[in-house]
Amino acid sequence: MLNLLQTIRYPVRHPMLKRLIKYYWVTETKSSVDVNHKLLPVSNIDLILNFSSPIRYSKDEKTKVVPRGFHFNGISNKYYLINQSGVLRVLGISFFPTGLFPILKIPISEFKDETVEIDLIIKGFTENIVDKINITDSIHTIIKIIETEVVKIVDVSRIPRKEIYEVFDAFNQNINDLSINDFCKQYGINQRQIERIFNKYIGISPKLFYRINRFQETVNYFKKSNNNSFTSLAYNNNYYDQTHFIKDFKSFTGSTPTEFLNQNSSIKQIIKYY
């Protein structure tokens, strides 16, 4: 049952990693649970360190992926169905959208829509961490161990340069008011160049990045607001009209906004942070 889940966020300690990682999170249960839920699209990637029963991902009834141990899901424009049973202990490293590239050293677009076992890219990563954390139950010690191992594999030369960060910041600040074409003209950036930058560092196109961020903001607004007028939701979240909003919402969730309200929230939304 999802109401038995307890998920806690922990801050990043290492100065360099603060540029790459937003926070760590831990989900633990004291008794057996059965998680069957939707994982909605987000615009960043979490590395999942699973110390409990396998997590099963599926996009439809025919496609099921059961990664072994530590893994991540590349950014997707569709939701996943997830299933996990038993007493849970799962730790997540939630990266900033540009934070994973200096670690994987491969364009993040290579992993779009894929569930990837981290050891296929960074050999021995899981073993190096598991061997060290088996001697402690302290989450703060575990995070310190993880940070030590992650720092070892960061390629500092691949951390985005200041001007790349400036492009992302300007994009986030202006995309509601400018088309991507107009943004490129105003900031003197070739449209193919910005496509390459987004695919390399984030893993998706600027257009999809904007759509997913807008969707995330809409879901948060949806949850917090007492006004469930779809016209208001569309207007407040920069959709062209209500029809466009409902079409986009259903594309990401598999449900209309009304159906979504009547269902359980996604796993990302039901988590409570302490």
N, C-alpha and C positions, 0 to 999 in steps of 0.2 A: 504494500500500500504506500502511495507516494507521501502521505502525510507523516510517515515514519522517517522520511529522509531528513537528514540534517547536513546542510552544506555550509561550510565556513570559508570565508576568504582570508588569505594571508598576504601581507605586503611583500614586495620584492626588496631584498636587502642590498644586493651587490650593485654598486653605482653604475657599472656598464650595462648590467641586465635591465636596469630601469628604463633604458632606451628601447628595449626589445620586448619586455614582458609587462603586462598590465598588473597581474596578480596571480597568485596560486589559489586553488580551491580544493577542498577535501569533502567528499561525501562518504559518510560512515553510518552504518546502522548497527544496533546492538542485537537485533533479532532478524530473522529471515524476512525478506520482502520480495515482491514480484513487480518489477517495473515494466510496464508496457505503454509506451507513449511516443509522441512525436517530438523530434528534434528539428526545430525550424531553422531556415537559413540564417546565417550570420555572416558578417563581413570580415571576420578574422578566424584564425585557426587555434584550437586548443590541442595541446599534446596530452593524451590520456595515459596515465600510469595506473593500470588496473591491477590491483593486488587481490582480486576476488574472482568470482565466477566469470566466464566469458560474457562479453557484451555482443549481442547479435544485432546487426544493422540490416535493414531491408528497405528498398524503395518501392517494392511491390511484392506480391506473394511469391514470385518466381526468383527474385534476386536477393540472396541472403549472404552476408559477409560476417565471418566470425574471426576477427583478428586475434593473434596470440599475444597477450601481454600489452606492451606499450605501443601506442599507435596514434594516428591522427586522421581526421577526415578533411580532405581538401574542400575548399569552398564549393557549395552547390546552390543552384537556384531552385532546388526541390527539397522537400522535407524528407527526413529519414524516419522510419519506425524503428524504435529500439526496444530491446528486451534484455533484462538481466534479472536473475533470481538468486536468492540466498542472502547471507550476511555480507554486506557490501563494504569495501574499502577502496575508494577510487580517488586518485589525486590528479588534478588538472593543472597544466601550465597554460594560462590564457595569454597569448601573444598579441601585441599590437598588430594591425594589418600588415605592416612592413617588417615585423620582428623576426619572422621565421627564416627568411632568405639567408641572412648571415650564418645561420646554423646549418641549413640543408645545402646551401651553395648551389642550388639548382633552381631555375625559374619556377616560381610557385604555381604557375599555370599548368605545369606538368602533372599536378596532383588534383586538378579540378575534378570533382565528382568521384574521387577515389578514396577508399579506406586503405591506409598505408601503414604497415608495420615498420616502426622506426629503425629496427636493426637491419632492414634491407638497405638503408641509406647510410646509417652510422653503425658500423659493426661493433658489437659488444657493448652498446650503450645500456641496454637493459641489464645485462649481467654486472656491469660496473656499479650500477646503482643498487641492485638487489643485494649483492654481496655485502655492501656497506650498511644498508638500512636494516638488515636482518638482526642487527645487534641492538636496535633501539626502537622504542615505541613513541618517542617524543617527536611530534610533528615538526617542531621548530628545528630539531636536529636533522630530521629527514630533509626538510627544505634546504638547510645549509649544505647537506651532502649533494642534493640535486643541483644547487647553484654552482658548487665546485666543479661538478662534472660538465654542466652546460658551458661554463666559462671556458673550459678546455677546448671545446669544439667550435666556439664562435670565431669566425674569420672577420676580424675587425675591419679589414679592407673592404668588406662587402656590406658594412653598415651604410645605409643611404647617406650620401653627402648632404650638406646643409641645403643646397639648392634643390635637391630632390624632395626633402621634407617641406621646403617652401612651396613646391608645386602641389603637394598633397594638401597642405594647409589652405592654400588659395582655392583649390578645387572644392574642399569641404565648405568653405565660407561663401562661395559664389555660385555653386551649382544650382541652387534654387532659383537664381535670377538670370542665369546665362545658360544657353545650350552648350554642349561640349564644343561644338564648332566655334561659337562666339567666345567661349572661354579661351580656346587656343589662340584665336586672333588677338584677344585683348592682352594675353600674357606672352605673346610671341613664341608659342610652342607649336611645333608641327603635330597634327592630329595623329599621325602614325607613331610619332615619338612618344606621345602620352599613352597611347595604347600599349607600346612596348614597356614603358615604365610600370604601368599598372599590372600587366601580365607577369613581369619579372618579379616585382616586389610583393604584390598582393595576391595575384593568381587569377584575376578576372578583369574584364574590361571596365573602363570608367563608367560606362552606362549601367552595367550590372551592379557595380559597387554602389552607385547612387541609388539604384532601385532597392537593393537590400537594406541599405542604411535607412532609407525612407520607410520601408516596411517595418524595420525594427522600431523606429520612432512611433509609427502608427500603432503597433501592438502595445507599446508602453502607454501611449495616450489612451488607447482603447480600454486598458485595464484600470487606469487611474480616473478617467473622466466618467461622470454620471450622465453625460450627454452622449447617447449612442446613435445620434443622427448620422447616417452615413454621408449625407451632404456636408455636414460640419466636419466630419472626420476627413473627408476628401479635401475640403478647403483648407483646413488647418495643417494638413500634411502635404500640401503642394501637388495634389493630383489634379488632372485637368478637369475631371468631373466625377460624379458618383459611379458611373458605369466603369470608368477607367480604374477607380479605386477598387471596386469589387472584383474586377477581372484580375488585377495584380495580386490582390489578397488571396484569391482562390488559387492562383498559380503557385504561390509560395506555401500555402497551408493545405491545399487539397479540400478546403472548406470555404463556404461563403462566410462573411463576418457573422451572420446570424447563427449559422451552424457552429462556428468557433466559440461563440459565447455560451452555447448550450453544451459544449464538450468540456472535458478537463483541459486546463491550460497545457501548453507544451512544457517539456521538462525544463527548458531554459527559464520559463516564466514562473513555475511553481516553486523553484528553489528559493529558500529563505536564507538570507545571509545574516550572520550573527557577528 
